Amino acid sequence: MIDPTRHRQLEELNMVELCTRIFRNARNELYLNMRYLDLSLSSLGFEADPCCRGVGTDGFVIYYHPDYVCDLYQRGRVHVNRAYLHMVLHCLFCHMDTRGKREPELWNLACDIAVESMLDDMPYESNIQPRNCPALPGT
């Protein structure tokens, strides 16, 4: 008989390993289409955070809730690719550091709109969002 705590820990570890593979596959697929972003795509680490509502970054690490990433992947790998590229573009444009005295909520919304507009204009299959699938909140 296995200890219930140990069983839960093993399940959580398996989930984290699965999410890491999902993010690595997204990074690789994006790299195949956008080789010019190789350094940017590979500069972020991954860290599971059960307190996180979705995915986010501080410019060094992608923090994610494992269930959210798995749900995102089940909707389609393009959704994971877009979330990954969305965070990379925020870092490239220094959106986290250039807010100045602007209101944080409005600044974050404006940056999200700008990044999503760029993603929609990129002609790569790895990040083209299907027309009948709205973007998920928190990405």
C-alpha positions as CSV (number, residue, x, y, z in Angstrom):
1,M,0.0,0.0,0.0
2,I,1.3,3.4,-1.0
3,D,1.3,6.4,1.3
4,P,-1.4,8.9,0.1
5,T,0.9,11.8,0.6
6,R,3.6,10.2,-1.4
7,H,1.1,9.3,-4.1
8,R,-0.1,12.9,-4.4
9,Q,3.5,14.2,-4.6
10,L,4.3,11.7,-7.4
11,E,1.2,12.9,-9.3
12,E,2.2,16.5,-8.9
13,L,5.7,15.8,-10.0
14,N,4.3,14.0,-13.1
15,M,2.1,17.0,-13.9
16,V,5.1,19.4,-13.6
17,E,7.2,17.2,-15.9
18,L,4.3,17.0,-18.4
19,C,3.9,20.8,-18.4
20,T,7.6,21.3,-18.9
21,R,7.5,19.0,-22.0
22,I,4.5,21.0,-23.2
23,F,6.4,24.3,-22.9
24,R,9.5,22.9,-24.5
25,N,7.5,21.6,-27.4
26,A,5.9,25.0,-27.8
27,R,9.3,26.7,-27.7
28,N,10.7,24.3,-30.3
29,E,7.7,24.8,-32.6
30,L,8.0,28.5,-32.4
31,Y,11.7,28.3,-33.0
32,L,11.2,26.4,-36.3
33,N,9.1,29.3,-37.6
34,M,11.0,32.2,-35.9
35,R,14.6,31.3,-35.7
36,Y,15.5,35.0,-35.2
37,L,13.9,34.7,-31.7
38,D,16.1,31.8,-30.6
39,L,17.7,33.5,-27.7
40,S,14.5,35.1,-26.5
41,L,12.5,31.9,-26.8
42,S,15.1,29.9,-24.8
43,S,15.8,32.5,-22.1
44,L,12.8,31.8,-19.9
45,G,12.7,29.0,-17.3
46,F,9.5,27.2,-16.2
47,E,8.2,27.0,-12.6
48,A,4.9,25.5,-11.4
49,D,3.0,27.8,-9.1
50,P,-0.2,26.4,-7.7
51,C,-1.2,29.9,-6.5
52,C,-1.0,31.2,-10.1
53,R,-4.3,31.6,-11.9
54,G,-2.9,30.9,-15.4
55,V,0.5,31.7,-16.8
56,G,2.7,34.7,-16.4
57,T,6.3,35.8,-16.4
58,D,8.7,38.1,-14.5
59,G,11.1,38.3,-17.4
60,F,13.1,35.4,-16.1
61,V,10.7,32.5,-15.4
62,I,7.3,31.5,-16.7
63,Y,5.1,30.8,-13.7
64,Y,2.1,28.6,-14.4
65,H,-0.7,26.6,-12.8
66,P,-0.3,23.0,-14.0
67,D,-4.0,22.4,-14.5
68,Y,-4.3,25.6,-16.6
69,V,-1.5,24.6,-18.9
70,C,-3.0,21.1,-19.4
71,D,-6.4,22.7,-20.1
72,L,-4.8,25.1,-22.6
73,Y,-3.0,22.2,-24.3
74,Q,-6.2,20.2,-24.6
75,R,-7.8,23.1,-26.4
76,G,-4.9,22.9,-28.9
77,R,-1.1,23.4,-28.9
78,V,-1.5,26.7,-30.8
79,H,-3.0,28.2,-27.6
80,V,0.1,27.2,-25.6
81,N,2.3,28.6,-28.4
82,R,0.5,31.9,-28.4
83,A,0.7,32.2,-24.6
84,Y,4.5,31.4,-24.7
85,L,5.1,33.9,-27.5
86,H,2.9,36.5,-25.8
87,M,5.1,36.4,-22.8
88,V,8.3,36.5,-24.8
89,L,7.1,39.6,-26.7
90,H,6.2,41.3,-23.4
91,C,9.7,40.8,-22.3
92,L,11.3,41.9,-25.6
93,F,9.3,45.2,-25.5
94,C,10.1,45.7,-21.8
95,H,6.4,46.1,-21.0
96,M,7.2,45.1,-17.4
97,D,9.7,47.9,-17.0
98,T,8.4,50.8,-19.0
99,R,5.1,51.5,-17.2
100,G,6.4,54.6,-15.5
101,K,3.6,56.5,-13.8
102,R,0.9,54.9,-15.8
103,E,-2.0,53.1,-14.2
104,P,-1.0,49.4,-13.9
105,E,-4.3,47.9,-15.1
106,L,-4.6,50.2,-18.1
107,W,-0.9,49.7,-19.0
108,N,-1.2,45.9,-18.8
109,L,-4.4,45.9,-20.9
110,A,-2.8,48.2,-23.5
111,C,0.3,46.0,-23.7
112,D,-1.8,42.8,-24.0
113,I,-3.8,44.4,-26.9
114,A,-0.6,45.4,-28.7
115,V,1.0,42.0,-28.3
116,E,-2.2,40.1,-29.4
117,S,-2.5,42.3,-32.4
118,M,1.1,41.4,-33.4
119,L,0.4,37.7,-32.8
120,D,-2.6,38.0,-35.1
121,D,-0.5,39.6,-37.8
122,M,2.2,36.9,-37.8
123,P,1.8,34.5,-40.7
124,Y,3.0,31.3,-38.9
125,E,0.8,28.3,-38.4
126,S,2.4,27.7,-35.0
127,N,0.5,30.7,-33.5
128,I,-2.6,31.2,-35.7
129,Q,-5.6,31.1,-33.5
130,P,-8.6,29.3,-34.9
131,R,-11.4,31.7,-35.7
132,N,-14.0,29.9,-33.6
133,C,-11.8,29.9,-30.5
134,P,-11.6,33.1,-28.4
135,A,-8.4,33.7,-26.5
136,L,-8.3,32.5,-22.9
137,P,-8.2,35.1,-20.1
138,G,-4.9,35.2,-18.2
139,T,-2.7,34.6,-21.2
